[in-house]
């Protein structure tokens, strides 16, 4: 296992500079994280401390992949300003992550075992639903079922984060008829008293998991959550009440089709299938890579951060 000691600030800033990111740019991102957390800009220095690894000993992280498309990891890996490899890997000690780790085979298995049984403990992040039918035979890694590996690892974790809708609620794997018996972490391990922080989305905005990790590092506890175990700082308001098209909704101005002049003028997409009123997420306020979000790009919200959205929210398009 790699050391979880605090990296030197100079090393962190050199790695930022190598990616073409200056200190001002980094602090701007930290301010965005602080605002997304509901802490306000004054909390940005604390965020900077946490993300640069200067807030104390970095937590060891074990990142498990289950039944999923790896889109949640892709969302993180494609994040820029700053790049996630500089940012998140300075905040935490990532000891196991199948997608990005260099080790394979027995070396990877040893890294996982060392992390799970190490004296410093670890935080577990889970991506993907867990197949449970027929004792979990529909999902295996290294000849171990995802069900068995998840139970073994998560039961020993200091904290668990279910990242993405598949890990949180089952996602598309759990859509009817769900032949593999796929479940989200909390549903799967309810009897084992494993309680994950859910950060759903398909994929989630990376800033939401960054903010969750920052909260854990700076506060030492899980953030305040709703009844679905989602952090209220990110999922406390509906997409609808934060949407820039809300004034059109209130004035009964609804786009009749996606290629209409009304749609191009920003009229409300509710009659075309938008699920914003039933969806809780911060998409309108925390843009993906600081650039845009689905409704801003002319696409209705499909409710991807809600349980059973593949079954309950379809058809995604109407009109």
RODO-2510 file (C-alpha; in nm, 4 decimals, decimal comma):
residues 319
     n   res          X          Y          Z
     1     x     0,0000     0,0000     0,0000
     2     x     0,1251     0,3475    -0,0820
     3     x     0,1939     0,5891     0,1984
     4     x    -0,0938     0,8125     0,3049
     5     x     0,1341     1,0885     0,4301
     6     x     0,0640     1,4499     0,3457
     7     x     0,2190     1,5563     0,0119
     8     x     0,4264     1,8712    -0,0022
     9     x     0,2381     2,1815    -0,1146
    10     x     0,5157     2,2597    -0,3642
    11     x     0,4725     1,9164    -0,5256
    12     x     0,0988     1,9720    -0,5607
    13     x     0,1430     2,3135    -0,7204
    14     x     0,4080     2,1743    -0,9571
    15     x     0,1646     1,9037    -1,0708
    16     x    -0,1036     2,1681    -1,1259
    17     x     0,1420     2,3784    -1,3243
    18     x     0,2373     2,0770    -1,5378
    19     x    -0,1279     2,0611    -1,6460
    20     x    -0,1320     2,4331    -1,7200
    21     x    -0,3361     2,5196    -1,4106
    22     x    -0,2384     2,8184    -1,2019
    23     x    -0,3132     2,8796    -0,8345
    24     x    -0,5856     3,1317    -0,9178
    25     x    -0,7588     2,8771    -1,1412
    26     x    -0,7369     2,6149    -0,8656
    27     x    -0,8828     2,8520    -0,6067
    28     x    -1,1656     2,9365    -0,8455
    29     x    -1,2507     2,5658    -0,8576
    30     x    -1,2297     2,5426    -0,4777
    31     x    -1,4741     2,8315    -0,4538
    32     x    -1,7134     2,6468    -0,6877
    33     x    -1,6904     2,3360    -0,4662
    34     x    -1,7484     2,5453    -0,1532
    35     x    -2,0548     2,7116    -0,3069
    36     x    -2,1899     2,3749    -0,4272
    37     x    -2,1529     2,2484    -0,0690
    38     x    -2,3588     2,5432     0,0533
    39     x    -2,0642     2,6749     0,2551
    40     x    -2,0081     2,9959     0,0633
    41     x    -1,6855     3,1360    -0,0881
    42     x    -1,5258     3,1856     0,2543
    43     x    -1,4946     2,8063     0,2843
    44     x    -1,2767     2,7886    -0,0300
    45     x    -0,9422     2,7894     0,1626
    46     x    -1,0612     2,4827     0,3586
    47     x    -1,1495     2,3121     0,0297
    48     x    -0,8064     2,4012    -0,1080
    49     x    -0,6418     2,2520     0,2018
    50     x    -0,8365     1,9293     0,1657
    51     x    -0,7813     1,8897    -0,2081
    52     x    -0,4099     1,9670    -0,1910
    53     x    -0,3643     1,7091     0,0824
    54     x    -0,2738     1,9690     0,3470
    55     x    -0,5692     1,9037     0,5800
    56     x    -0,3967     1,6135     0,7549
    57     x    -0,3488     1,2479     0,6782
    58     x    -0,5126     1,1527     0,3490
    59     x    -0,7794     0,8811     0,3760
    60     x    -0,7083     0,5532     0,1991
    61     x    -0,9707     0,4843    -0,0673
    62     x    -1,0811     0,1521    -0,2144
    63     x    -1,2890     0,2041    -0,5298
    64     x    -1,4961    -0,0980    -0,6380
    65     x    -1,6495    -0,1542    -0,9811
    66     x    -1,9621    -0,3661    -1,0077
    67     x    -2,2288    -0,3962    -1,2798
    68     x    -2,2023    -0,0680    -1,4690
    69     x    -2,0746     0,1025    -1,7845
    70     x    -1,7861     0,2859    -1,6106
    71     x    -1,9485     0,6139    -1,7161
    72     x    -1,9178     0,7496    -1,3621
    73     x    -1,5412     0,6930    -1,3684
    74     x    -1,5295     0,8468    -1,7164
    75     x    -1,7065     1,1571    -1,5845
    76     x    -1,4367     1,1936    -1,3195
    77     x    -1,1471     1,1176    -1,5543
    78     x    -1,2681     1,3709    -1,8119
    79     x    -1,3003     1,6495    -1,5563
    80     x    -1,0724     1,9459    -1,6188
    81     x    -0,9868     2,2765    -1,4513
    82     x    -0,8241     2,1132    -1,2598
    83     x    -0,7632     1,7628    -1,3862
    84     x    -0,8878     1,4971    -1,1502
    85     x    -0,5619     1,3012    -1,1418
    86     x    -0,3905     1,6012    -0,9838
    87     x    -0,6849     1,6998    -0,7685
    88     x    -0,8497     1,3930    -0,6182
    89     x    -0,5337     1,1855    -0,5972
    90     x    -0,3805     1,4572    -0,3821
    91     x    -0,6820     1,4639    -0,1498
    92     x    -0,6975     1,0871    -0,1023
    93     x    -0,4676     0,7864    -0,1186
    94     x    -0,6303     0,5785    -0,3944
    95     x    -0,5072     0,2280    -0,3188
    96     x    -0,7422     0,0284    -0,5426
    97     x    -0,9338     0,1343    -0,8538
    98     x    -0,9539    -0,1214    -1,1337
    99     x    -0,9947     0,1289    -1,4172
   100     x    -0,6901     0,3456    -1,3498
   101     x    -0,4526     0,1370    -1,1372
   102     x    -0,1318     0,0091    -1,2958
   103     x    -0,1378    -0,3212    -1,1087
   104     x    -0,3209    -0,6252    -1,2428
   105     x    -0,3819    -0,9856    -1,1425
   106     x    -0,2220    -1,0951    -0,8159
   107     x    -0,0641    -0,7545    -0,7559
   108     x    -0,4066    -0,5876    -0,7751
   109     x    -0,5593    -0,8479    -0,5447
   110     x    -0,2788    -0,7918    -0,2926
   111     x    -0,3358    -0,4146    -0,3033
   112     x    -0,7025    -0,4721    -0,2196
   113     x    -0,6251    -0,7149     0,0636
   114     x    -0,3625    -0,4821     0,2108
   115     x    -0,6040    -0,1897     0,2030
   116     x    -0,8916    -0,3800     0,3609
   117     x    -0,6774    -0,5176     0,6437
   118     x    -0,4436    -0,2201     0,6880
   119     x    -0,4167    -0,0465     1,0270
   120     x    -0,5203     0,2979     0,8995
   121     x    -0,8634     0,1970     0,7700
   122     x    -1,0179     0,3143     0,4453
   123     x    -1,3127     0,4776     0,2723
   124     x    -1,4929     0,2691     0,0096
   125     x    -1,6384     0,4141    -0,3100
   126     x    -1,8685     0,1869    -0,5087
   127     x    -1,9585     0,2266    -0,8746
   128     x    -2,2200    -0,0024    -1,0267
   129     x    -2,5117    -0,2144    -0,9092
   130     x    -2,4590    -0,5462    -0,7332
   131     x    -2,6007    -0,8606    -0,8971
   132     x    -2,7661    -1,0744    -0,6265
   133     x    -2,9583    -1,3440    -0,8193
   134     x    -2,8316    -1,7003    -0,7739
   135     x    -2,5837    -1,5867    -0,5099
   136     x    -2,4382    -1,3192    -0,7352
   137     x    -2,3018    -1,5377    -1,0173
   138     x    -2,3884    -1,2778    -1,2835
   139     x    -2,1016    -1,0511    -1,1817
   140     x    -1,7496    -1,1670    -1,0976
   141     x    -1,4036    -1,0112    -1,0682
   142     x    -1,1007    -1,2362    -1,0122
   143     x    -1,3369    -1,5325    -0,9704
   144     x    -1,5102    -1,3661    -0,6747
   145     x    -1,8680    -1,2486    -0,7081
   146     x    -1,9219    -0,8752    -0,6830
   147     x    -2,1711    -0,9553    -0,4078
   148     x    -1,9123    -1,1345    -0,1923
   149     x    -1,6339    -0,8842    -0,2567
   150     x    -1,8596    -0,5873    -0,1810
   151     x    -1,9863    -0,7434     0,1401
   152     x    -1,6321    -0,8209     0,2561
   153     x    -1,4914    -0,4786     0,1701
   154     x    -1,7822    -0,2531     0,2668
   155     x    -1,8331    -0,4182     0,6048
   156     x    -1,4826    -0,3057     0,7038
   157     x    -1,4930     0,0480     0,5574
   158     x    -1,4962     0,3581     0,7753
   159     x    -1,7389     0,5178     0,5289
   160     x    -1,9061     0,4074     0,2066
   161     x    -1,9978     0,6269    -0,0907
   162     x    -2,2266     0,4833    -0,3600
   163     x    -2,1246     0,6828    -0,6663
   164     x    -2,3709     0,6928    -0,9534
   165     x    -2,7321     0,5814    -0,9808
   166     x    -2,6403     0,2152    -1,0376
   167     x    -2,4532     0,1948    -0,7067
   168     x    -2,7105     0,4080    -0,5274
   169     x    -3,0351     0,2589    -0,6573
   170     x    -2,9556    -0,0177    -0,9076
   171     x    -2,9759     0,1955    -1,2232
   172     x    -3,0407     0,0367    -1,5607
   173     x    -2,9209    -0,3022    -1,4314
   174     x    -3,2180    -0,3043    -1,1923
   175     x    -3,4719    -0,2033    -1,4587
   176     x    -3,7523    -0,4506    -1,5270
   177     x    -3,7285    -0,7461    -1,5581
   178     x    -3,3917    -0,7292    -1,3741
   179     x    -3,2806    -1,0892    -1,4440
   180     x    -2,9556    -1,0515    -1,2451
   181     x    -3,1297    -0,9238    -0,9314
   182     x    -2,9216    -0,6067    -0,9415
   183     x    -2,9509    -0,3775    -0,6391
   184     x    -2,7995    -0,0607    -0,5033
   185     x    -2,5607    -0,0787    -0,2085
   186     x    -2,8045     0,0153     0,0680
   187     x    -3,0795    -0,2110    -0,0644
   188     x    -2,8363    -0,5000    -0,1058
   189     x    -2,6732    -0,4773     0,2370
   190     x    -2,9564    -0,3466     0,4530
   191     x    -2,9313    -0,6502     0,6851
   192     x    -2,5536    -0,6060     0,7137
   193     x    -2,6001    -0,2548     0,8562
   194     x    -2,3945    -0,1035     0,5728
   195     x    -2,5144     0,2523     0,5096
   196     x    -2,3735     0,4254     0,2045
   197     x    -2,3822     0,7940     0,1204
   198     x    -2,5619     0,8035    -0,2158
   199     x    -2,4251     1,0356    -0,4858
   200     x    -2,6537     0,9407    -0,7775
   201     x    -2,6610     1,0575    -1,1379
   202     x    -2,6116     0,8928    -1,4757
   203     x    -2,3390     1,0037    -1,4636
   204     x    -2,3111     1,2290    -1,1573
   205     x    -2,1439     1,5655    -1,1753
   206     x    -1,7890     1,4990    -1,0448
   207     x    -1,8101     1,8051    -0,8209
   208     x    -2,0674     1,6203    -0,6079
   209     x    -1,8306     1,3404    -0,5142
   210     x    -1,5436     1,5854    -0,4710
   211     x    -1,7627     1,7867    -0,2328
   212     x    -1,8644     1,4728    -0,0431
   213     x    -1,4995     1,3742     0,0023
   214     x    -1,4062     1,7301     0,1045
   215     x    -1,6821     1,7226     0,3673
   216     x    -1,5515     1,3939     0,5044
   217     x    -1,1925     1,5236     0,5148
   218     x    -1,2746     1,8619     0,6704
   219     x    -1,5576     1,7589     0,9029
   220     x    -1,4753     1,3958     0,9733
   221     x    -1,8399     1,2963     0,9269
   222     x    -2,0948     1,2306     0,6549
   223     x    -2,2896     1,5341     0,5311
   224     x    -2,6554     1,5853     0,6241
   225     x    -2,8664     1,3601     0,4019
   226     x    -3,2242     1,3183     0,2791
   227     x    -3,4363     1,0059     0,3252
   228     x    -3,2633     0,8470     0,0239
   229     x    -2,9191     0,9008     0,1834
   230     x    -2,8252     1,1739    -0,0651
   231     x    -2,6294     1,4770     0,0617
   232     x    -2,8758     1,7624     0,0988
   233     x    -2,6094     2,0104    -0,0071
   234     x    -2,6317     1,8644    -0,3602
   235     x    -2,9737     1,7008    -0,3722
   236     x    -3,1813     1,9244    -0,1461
   237     x    -3,3744     2,1046    -0,4221
   238     x    -3,5561     1,9869    -0,7306
   239     x    -3,4100     2,0482    -1,0740
   240     x    -3,7346     2,2270    -1,1604
   241     x    -3,7082     2,4957    -0,8917
   242     x    -3,3491     2,5771    -0,9948
   243     x    -3,4062     2,5669    -1,3728
   244     x    -3,3456     2,8731    -1,5897
   245     x    -3,6632     2,7849    -1,7848
   246     x    -3,8809     2,8104    -1,4715
   247     x    -4,0213     3,1568    -1,5627
   248     x    -4,1571     3,0055    -1,8861
   249     x    -4,3197     2,7235    -1,6890
   250     x    -4,4884     2,9736    -1,4576
   251     x    -4,6137     3,1680    -1,7598
   252     x    -4,7468     2,8522    -1,9309
   253     x    -4,4974     2,8804    -2,2141
   254     x    -4,4159     2,5243    -2,3221
   255     x    -4,2130     2,4208    -2,6262
   256     x    -4,4325     2,2124    -2,8636
   257     x    -4,1349     2,0233    -3,0114
   258     x    -3,7570     2,0081    -2,9842
   259     x    -3,7065     2,1725    -3,3255
   260     x    -3,9507     2,4561    -3,2616
   261     x    -3,8663     2,8248    -3,2335
   262     x    -4,0083     2,8129    -2,8802
   263     x    -3,7554     2,5463    -2,7790
   264     x    -3,4730     2,7528    -2,9256
   265     x    -3,5986     3,0522    -2,7281
   266     x    -3,5669     2,8567    -2,4045
   267     x    -3,9328     2,7752    -2,3382
   268     x    -4,0113     2,5032    -2,0832
   269     x    -3,9641     2,1388    -2,1924
   270     x    -4,2146     1,9911    -1,9456
   271     x    -4,4627     1,8869    -2,2157
   272     x    -4,1802     1,7089    -2,3996
   273     x    -4,1067     1,4795    -2,1057
   274     x    -3,8874     1,6841    -1,8709
   275     x    -3,8746     1,5222    -1,5259
   276     x    -3,7291     1,8254    -1,3476
   277     x    -4,0196     1,8610    -1,1010
   278     x    -3,9663     1,5013    -0,9805
   279     x    -3,5861     1,5070    -0,9730
   280     x    -3,3531     1,6308    -0,7016
   281     x    -3,0076     1,7389    -0,8132
   282     x    -2,7963     2,0527    -0,8502
   283     x    -2,7458     2,0245    -1,2290
   284     x    -2,8812     2,3741    -1,3112
   285     x    -2,6445     2,5416    -1,0663
   286     x    -2,3313     2,3244    -1,0909
   287     x    -2,2646     2,2758    -1,4607
   288     x    -2,0712     1,9790    -1,5964
   289     x    -1,7099     2,0939    -1,6293
   290     x    -1,8448     2,4414    -1,5628
   291     x    -1,9894     2,4437    -1,9159
   292     x    -2,3506     2,3276    -1,9431
   293     x    -2,6192     2,0827    -1,8322
   294     x    -2,8846     1,8833    -2,0262
   295     x    -3,1739     2,1319    -2,0143
   296     x    -2,9375     2,4181    -2,0910
   297     x    -2,8336     2,2243    -2,4013
   298     x    -3,1973     2,1757    -2,5059
   299     x    -3,2564     1,8251    -2,3669
   300     x    -3,5183     1,7465    -2,1013
   301     x    -3,4170     1,6190    -1,7582
   302     x    -3,4713     1,2411    -1,7521
   303     x    -3,4625     1,2078    -1,3722
   304     x    -3,1375     1,0117    -1,3624
   305     x    -3,0661     1,0766    -0,9936
   306     x    -3,3944     0,9188    -0,8807
   307     x    -3,4633     0,5561    -0,7791
   308     x    -3,6048     0,3336    -1,0563
   309     x    -3,5821     0,6181    -1,3071
   310     x    -3,5444     0,3757    -1,5991
   311     x    -3,8884     0,2349    -1,5172
   312     x    -4,0721     0,5295    -1,3580
   313     x    -3,9553     0,8178    -1,5771
   314     x    -4,0031     0,6612    -1,9216
   315     x    -4,0895     0,7413    -2,1925
   316     x    -3,8184     1,0045    -2,1808
   317     x    -3,9691     1,1949    -2,4757
   318     x    -4,3291     1,3017    -2,5326
   319     x    -4,5234     1,5192    -2,7684
***
